[in-house]
């Protein structure tokens, strides 16, 4: 058995050394075990709270689904046939969509750089007619035009909006923006008429 050295401090010096070693061990346990454990617990409780919130939201959506399906089957209130593009074919409906967009652009004093009719997309009893627009306008004019598109009859949706500044504005003038986006209108397919 190993013998303890006889020169270990005793008395007050020994008590101080024992107290320092105990404090160092407590600090090591606190920083090495307890602190990471508390951080893990906080992270876990945050994840549990997030998942609980998401779960409650999903349960509410699932509970609302039958009512939403009934409402969709009846049709949206106030959305009569005037919400759809008229026309016996997708090409005619596309031409009417392009005419409506050009008319709104002229109202807002905006010229279209280009307007390209994209192939229609069938969505059951409805066809989605899409028009790819490219234009240059000032920010206020562009916002007014997009707002008018959203409020137009027949209904039009804007998506895939891409904005780029065209250069430095003249002193006291608005910055011109180049905008490209897709305007979609909907047409009742022939089978649903």
Backbone as numpy.savetxt, mean C-alpha at the origin, in Angstrom:
# Nx Ny Nz CAx CAy CAz Cx Cy Cz
44.49 -33.88 47.62 43.64 -32.72 47.62 44.54 -31.50 47.62
44.14 -30.52 46.84 44.96 -29.32 46.72 44.82 -28.48 47.97
45.87 -27.91 48.37 45.89 -27.06 49.54 45.65 -25.63 49.12
44.84 -24.91 49.88 44.60 -23.50 49.60 45.84 -22.72 50.02
46.15 -21.72 49.21 47.30 -20.93 49.61 47.01 -20.23 50.93
48.00 -20.09 51.73 47.82 -19.51 53.05 47.87 -18.00 53.01
48.15 -17.43 51.87 48.25 -15.98 51.82 46.96 -15.31 51.34
45.80 -16.01 51.40 44.53 -15.38 51.06 44.21 -14.35 52.14
43.62 -13.22 51.69 43.31 -12.20 52.68 42.20 -12.68 53.61
42.29 -12.27 54.80 41.24 -12.57 55.76 40.85 -11.27 56.45
39.85 -11.32 57.24 39.40 -10.12 57.92 38.67 -9.21 56.94
38.88 -7.91 57.07 38.20 -6.92 56.20 38.61 -7.08 54.74
39.84 -7.32 54.48 40.32 -7.48 53.10 39.67 -8.71 52.46
39.54 -9.79 53.20 38.91 -11.01 52.69 37.43 -10.79 52.43
36.78 -10.06 53.33 35.36 -9.77 53.14 35.14 -8.88 51.90
36.04 -7.91 51.72 35.93 -7.03 50.55 36.15 -7.81 49.27
37.12 -8.72 49.27 37.38 -9.54 48.09 36.18 -10.44 47.79
35.61 -11.07 48.81 34.44 -11.93 48.62 33.26 -11.13 48.09
33.08 -9.92 48.60 32.01 -9.05 48.13 32.23 -8.65 46.67
33.47 -8.35 46.28 33.78 -7.97 44.89 33.54 -9.13 43.95
33.95 -10.34 44.36 33.74 -11.52 43.52 32.25 -11.79 43.38
31.48 -11.67 44.45 30.03 -11.88 44.39 29.36 -10.85 43.47
29.80 -9.59 43.57 29.23 -8.55 42.70 29.55 -8.83 41.24
30.78 -9.29 40.97 31.15 -9.61 39.59 30.33 -10.77 39.06
30.10 -11.78 39.88 29.27 -12.91 39.45 27.82 -12.48 39.21
27.27 -11.64 40.08 25.91 -11.15 39.88 25.80 -10.32 38.60
26.80 -9.49 38.33 26.80 -8.69 37.09 26.88 -9.61 35.87
27.72 -10.64 35.96 27.85 -11.59 34.86 26.53 -12.31 34.61
25.86 -12.75 35.66 24.56 -13.43 35.51 23.52 -12.44 34.99
23.54 -11.20 35.49 22.55 -10.20 35.06 22.70 -9.85 33.59
23.94 -9.57 33.14 24.16 -9.16 31.76 24.22 -10.35 30.80
24.60 -11.51 31.31 24.74 -12.67 30.43 23.51 -13.54 30.34
22.64 -13.50 31.35 21.48 -14.40 31.35 20.17 -13.61 31.45
20.06 -12.77 32.47 18.78 -12.11 32.73 18.44 -11.09 31.66
19.39 -10.25 31.29 19.10 -9.20 30.30 18.70 -9.79 28.93
19.45 -10.76 28.39 18.99 -11.37 27.12 17.64 -12.07 27.27
17.38 -12.67 28.43 16.08 -13.31 28.65 14.95 -12.30 28.63
15.16 -11.15 29.24 14.13 -10.10 29.22 13.92 -9.56 27.80
15.00 -9.39 27.05 14.87 -8.91 25.66 14.11 -9.93 24.82
14.40 -11.21 25.02 13.68 -12.26 24.29 12.19 -12.22 24.66
11.89 -12.06 25.94 10.50 -12.01 26.39 9.77 -10.81 25.79
10.42 -9.64 25.76 9.78 -8.46 25.16 9.51 -8.68 23.68
10.48 -9.25 22.97 10.27 -9.54 21.54 9.15 -10.53 21.33
9.10 -11.54 22.17 8.04 -12.54 22.06 6.68 -11.93 22.35
6.59 -11.08 23.37 5.30 -10.46 23.69 4.87 -9.50 22.58
5.81 -8.82 21.92 5.48 -7.96 20.78 4.94 -8.79 19.62
5.59 -9.91 19.34 5.12 -10.78 18.25 3.74 -11.34 18.57
3.51 -11.74 19.82 2.20 -12.27 20.21 1.12 -11.19 20.06
1.43 -9.96 20.45 0.46 -8.87 20.31 0.16 -8.60 18.84
1.19 -8.62 17.99 1.00 -8.39 16.55 0.14 -9.49 15.94
0.44 -10.74 16.27 -0.33 -11.87 15.72 -1.76 -11.83 16.25
-1.95 -11.45 17.51 -3.31 -11.36 18.07 -4.12 -10.28 17.35
-3.51 -9.13 17.08 -4.19 -8.06 16.35 -4.54 -8.51 14.94
-3.59 -9.16 14.27 -3.84 -9.65 12.91 -4.93 -10.70 12.90
-4.91 -11.59 13.87 -5.93 -12.63 13.96 -7.31 -12.03 14.19
-7.42 -11.04 15.07 -8.71 -10.39 15.32 -9.21 -9.70 14.06
-8.30 -9.06 13.32 -8.68 -8.38 12.07 -9.16 -9.42 11.04
-8.44 -10.53 10.91 -8.83 -11.55 9.95 -10.17 -12.19 10.33
-10.40 -12.41 11.62 -11.69 -12.96 12.06 -12.84 -12.01 11.73
-12.60 -10.70 11.90 -13.63 -9.71 11.57 -13.91 -9.73 10.07
-12.85 -9.85 9.26 -13.05 -9.91 7.80 -13.81 -11.16 7.40
-13.48 -12.29 8.01 -14.18 -13.54 7.71 -15.65 -13.42 8.09
-15.94 -12.77 9.22 -17.33 -12.59 9.64 -18.09 -11.67 8.69
-17.41 -10.69 8.08 -18.06 -9.76 7.16 -18.20 -10.33 5.75
-17.49 -11.40 5.43 -17.47 -11.93 4.07 -18.85 -12.30 3.53
-19.72 -13.00 4.26 -21.04 -13.31 3.69 -21.85 -12.06 3.34
-21.80 -11.04 4.20 -22.54 -9.81 3.90 -21.95 -9.12 2.68
-20.63 -9.14 2.54 -20.00 -8.52 1.37 -20.36 -9.28 0.09
-20.43 -10.59 0.17 -20.81 -11.38 -1.00 -22.25 -11.09 -1.41
-23.16 -10.96 -0.42 -24.56 -10.62 -0.73 -24.63 -9.24 -1.38
-23.86 -8.29 -0.85 -23.87 -6.93 -1.41 -23.32 -6.93 -2.83
-22.28 -7.72 -3.07 -21.71 -7.79 -4.41 -22.69 -8.45 -5.39
-23.43 -9.44 -4.91 -24.41 -10.11 -5.78 -25.55 -9.17 -6.16
-25.95 -8.29 -5.23 -27.02 -7.32 -5.51 -26.52 -6.19 -6.38
-25.24 -5.92 -6.33 -24.68 -4.77 -7.03 -24.50 -3.63 -6.06
-23.57 -2.78 -6.34 -23.27 -1.65 -5.46 -24.41 -0.65 -5.54
-24.90 -0.14 -4.39 -25.98 0.84 -4.43 -25.55 2.08 -5.21
-26.39 2.53 -6.10 -26.09 3.72 -6.88 -25.24 3.45 -8.11
-24.80 2.21 -8.28 -23.96 1.89 -9.43 -24.82 1.19 -10.47
-25.52 1.97 -11.25 -26.35 1.41 -12.29 -25.55 1.19 -13.56
-26.26 1.08 -14.64 -25.59 0.85 -15.92 -24.72 2.04 -16.33
-24.98 3.24 -15.75 -24.15 4.40 -16.13 -22.75 4.32 -15.53
-22.50 3.35 -14.63 -21.17 3.17 -14.07 -20.27 2.41 -15.04
-20.87 1.83 -16.08 -20.11 1.03 -17.04 -19.95 1.77 -18.36
-18.90 1.42 -19.08 -18.66 2.01 -20.40 -19.69 1.45 -21.38
-20.28 2.32 -22.19 -21.19 1.81 -23.22 -20.37 1.30 -24.41
-20.99 0.43 -25.19 -20.33 -0.05 -26.40 -20.62 -1.52 -26.62
-20.81 -1.86 -27.89 -21.12 -3.24 -28.24 -19.89 -4.13 -28.26
-18.70 -3.55 -28.23 -17.48 -4.34 -28.23 -16.44 -3.64 -27.36
-15.37 -4.37 -27.07 -14.29 -3.79 -26.25 -13.63 -2.63 -26.98
-13.53 -2.71 -28.30 -12.90 -1.63 -29.07 -13.73 -0.34 -28.99
-15.04 -0.47 -29.11 -15.91 0.71 -29.02 -15.87 1.28 -27.60
-15.92 0.42 -26.60 -15.84 0.89 -25.21 -14.49 1.56 -24.96
-13.42 1.01 -25.55 -12.09 1.62 -25.41 -12.03 2.99 -26.06
-12.66 3.14 -27.22 -12.69 4.44 -27.89 -13.48 5.45 -27.06
-14.57 5.01 -26.46 -15.35 5.92 -25.60 -14.57 6.29 -24.34
-13.81 5.33 -23.78 -12.97 5.63 -22.62 -11.90 6.65 -23.00
-11.28 6.47 -24.15 -10.26 7.41 -24.61 -10.87 8.79 -24.85
-12.05 8.86 -25.42 -12.72 10.14 -25.63 -13.04 10.84 -24.32
-13.50 10.07 -23.32 -13.82 10.66 -22.02 -12.55 11.19 -21.34
-11.46 10.44 -21.45 -10.19 10.87 -20.84 -9.67 12.12 -21.54
-9.73 12.15 -22.85 -9.27 13.34 -23.59 -10.13 14.55 -23.28
-11.42 14.36 -23.12 -12.30 15.46 -22.77 -11.97 16.03 -21.40
-11.72 15.15 -20.41 -11.33 15.61 -19.07 -9.97 16.30 -19.10
-9.05 15.80 -19.90 -7.73 16.43 -20.01 -7.86 17.83 -20.61
-8.70 17.98 -21.62 -8.90 19.29 -22.24 -9.54 20.26 -21.25
-10.46 19.75 -20.42 -11.08 20.59 -19.39 -10.05 21.15 -18.43
-9.01 20.36 -18.13 -7.95 20.78 -17.21 -6.74 21.38 -17.94
-6.91 21.68 -19.22 -5.88 22.30 -20.06 -4.59 21.48 -20.07
-4.76 20.18 -20.25 -3.63 19.26 -20.32 -3.69 18.56 -21.66
-2.56 18.48 -22.32 -2.46 17.72 -23.56 -1.88 16.35 -23.27
-2.43 15.33 -23.90 -1.90 13.98 -23.73 -0.74 13.76 -24.68
0.36 13.23 -24.17 1.49 12.89 -25.04 1.17 11.63 -25.84
0.52 10.66 -25.18 0.10 9.45 -25.88 -1.02 8.78 -25.11
-1.81 8.00 -25.83 -2.89 7.20 -25.23 -2.93 5.89 -25.99
-2.63 4.79 -25.30 -2.56 3.47 -25.93 -3.60 2.56 -25.32
-4.46 2.01 -26.15 -5.48 1.09 -25.69 -4.84 -0.28 -25.49
-4.96 -0.82 -24.29 -4.39 -2.12 -23.96 -5.45 -3.20 -24.14
-5.05 -4.45 -24.28 -6.04 -5.52 -24.45 -6.99 -5.60 -23.25
-8.27 -5.87 -23.50 -9.23 -5.97 -22.38 -8.97 -7.21 -21.53
-9.38 -7.13 -20.28 -9.24 -8.25 -19.36 -10.65 -8.68 -18.94
-10.95 -9.96 -19.11 -12.26 -10.48 -18.73 -12.28 -10.78 -17.25
-13.30 -10.25 -16.56 -13.47 -10.47 -15.12 -14.87 -11.03 -14.88
-15.13 -12.20 -15.39 -16.45 -12.81 -15.26 -17.43 -12.13 -16.19
-18.45 -11.48 -15.65 -19.47 -10.84 -16.47 -19.08 -9.41 -16.87
-17.88 -8.99 -16.49 -17.43 -7.62 -16.77 -16.08 -7.69 -17.48
-15.85 -6.77 -18.40 -14.55 -6.62 -19.05 -13.88 -5.34 -18.55
-12.62 -5.45 -18.26 -11.83 -4.27 -17.85 -11.15 -3.72 -19.09
-11.50 -2.48 -19.44 -10.93 -1.80 -20.59 -9.83 -0.87 -20.06
-8.61 -1.02 -20.59 -7.47 -0.27 -20.06 -6.87 0.65 -21.12
-6.47 1.82 -20.66 -5.87 2.83 -21.53 -4.60 3.32 -20.85
-3.46 3.19 -21.52 -2.18 3.67 -20.98 -1.98 5.10 -21.45
-1.85 6.03 -20.47 -1.76 7.46 -20.75 -0.36 7.95 -20.42
0.15 8.86 -21.23 1.40 9.56 -20.96 1.14 11.04 -21.17
1.56 11.88 -20.21 1.26 13.30 -20.30 2.30 14.11 -19.54
2.37 15.39 -19.83 3.20 16.33 -19.10 2.30 17.46 -18.63
2.35 17.73 -17.31 1.47 18.75 -16.74 2.09 19.25 -15.44
1.60 20.39 -14.97 2.04 20.88 -13.67 1.37 20.05 -12.58
1.93 20.08 -11.41 1.40 19.29 -10.30 -0.06 19.64 -10.00
-0.44 20.91 -9.84 -1.86 21.21 -9.55 -2.80 20.73 -10.65
-2.41 20.90 -11.92 -3.26 20.45 -13.02 -3.39 18.93 -13.02
-2.29 18.25 -12.75 -2.31 16.78 -12.74 -3.21 16.26 -11.61
-3.10 16.85 -10.42 -3.93 16.42 -9.30 -5.41 16.67 -9.60
-5.73 17.82 -10.18 -7.12 18.11 -10.56 -7.64 17.11 -11.59
-6.80 16.76 -12.55 -7.18 15.81 -13.59 -7.42 14.42 -12.99
-6.51 13.96 -12.11 -6.67 12.64 -11.48 -7.93 12.60 -10.61
-8.21 13.71 -9.93 -9.42 13.79 -9.11 -10.66 13.70 -10.00
-10.63 14.38 -11.14 -11.76 14.34 -12.07 -11.96 12.94 -12.64
-10.86 12.22 -12.90 -10.97 10.84 -13.38 -11.67 9.96 -12.35
-11.32 10.17 -11.07 -11.91 9.36 -10.01 -13.39 9.63 -9.80
-13.84 10.84 -10.14 -15.24 11.21 -9.93 -16.08 11.08 -11.21
-15.47 10.66 -12.30 -16.14 10.64 -13.61 -17.19 9.53 -13.69
-18.14 9.76 -14.58 -19.11 8.74 -14.95 -18.98 8.53 -16.45
-18.79 7.35 -16.93 -18.71 6.09 -16.21 -17.45 6.01 -15.34
-17.46 5.10 -14.39 -16.39 4.96 -13.43 -15.06 4.66 -14.11
-14.02 5.36 -13.62 -12.66 5.13 -14.13 -11.73 4.98 -12.94
-10.81 4.04 -13.05 -9.81 3.82 -12.01 -8.44 4.11 -12.57
-7.57 4.70 -11.75 -6.20 5.01 -12.15 -5.27 4.10 -11.36
-4.34 3.45 -12.05 -3.31 2.68 -11.35 -2.01 2.74 -12.14
-0.96 2.19 -11.56 0.39 2.19 -12.14 0.86 3.60 -12.47
0.64 4.51 -11.53 1.03 5.91 -11.70 2.54 6.04 -11.55
3.17 6.69 -12.51 4.62 6.89 -12.50 4.87 8.37 -12.80
5.52 9.09 -11.88 5.78 10.52 -12.03 7.28 10.78 -12.10
7.66 11.72 -12.97 9.06 12.15 -13.07 9.08 13.65 -13.31
9.99 14.34 -12.63 10.18 15.77 -12.89 10.85 15.91 -14.25
10.44 16.92 -15.01 10.99 17.09 -16.35 12.14 18.07 -16.39
12.49 18.67 -15.29 13.58 19.63 -15.26 13.32 20.67 -14.19
14.12 21.70 -14.19 13.95 22.76 -13.21 12.84 23.70 -13.66
11.97 24.12 -12.73 10.89 25.03 -13.12 11.41 26.45 -13.32
10.69 27.19 -14.12 11.02 28.61 -14.29 10.66 29.33 -12.99
11.29 30.45 -12.76 11.04 31.21 -11.53 9.57 31.58 -11.44
8.95 31.23 -10.32 7.55 31.56 -10.09 6.58 30.63 -10.78
7.06 29.57 -11.44 6.17 28.64 -12.15 6.19 27.29 -11.44
5.13 26.51 -11.65 5.08 25.17 -11.07 5.98 24.22 -11.85
6.49 23.24 -11.15 7.36 22.23 -11.76 6.55 21.35 -12.70
6.95 21.24 -13.96 6.24 20.33 -14.86 6.64 18.89 -14.55
5.65 18.01 -14.57 5.87 16.59 -14.30 5.47 15.77 -15.52
6.23 14.73 -15.76 5.84 13.76 -16.78 5.15 12.63 -16.03
3.92 12.32 -16.41 3.14 11.28 -15.74 2.73 10.22 -16.75
2.84 8.98 -16.32 2.28 7.88 -17.12 1.51 6.99 -16.16
0.35 6.54 -16.59 -0.52 5.74 -15.74 -1.53 5.01 -16.61
-2.23 4.08 -15.99 -3.27 3.31 -16.68 -4.63 3.73 -16.14
-5.55 4.04 -17.05 -6.93 4.34 -16.69 -7.76 3.13 -17.10
-8.56 2.64 -16.17 -9.39 1.48 -16.45 -10.86 1.85 -16.32
-11.63 1.35 -17.25 -13.08 1.45 -17.20 -13.63 0.04 -17.33
-14.89 -0.13 -17.03 -15.47 -1.47 -17.06 -16.67 -1.50 -17.98
-16.80 -2.59 -18.70 -17.86 -2.80 -19.67 -18.54 -4.11 -19.34
-19.87 -4.11 -19.38 -20.60 -5.36 -19.15 -20.40 -6.25 -20.37
-19.92 -7.45 -20.11 -19.67 -8.38 -21.21 -20.98 -8.77 -21.88
-20.89 -9.21 -23.12 -22.08 -9.52 -23.91 -22.94 -10.60 -23.26
-22.31 -11.58 -22.63 -23.07 -12.68 -22.02 -23.92 -12.22 -20.85
-23.54 -11.11 -20.19 -24.27 -10.65 -19.02 -25.37 -9.66 -19.37
-25.49 -9.25 -20.62 -26.46 -8.23 -21.02 -27.87 -8.77 -21.05
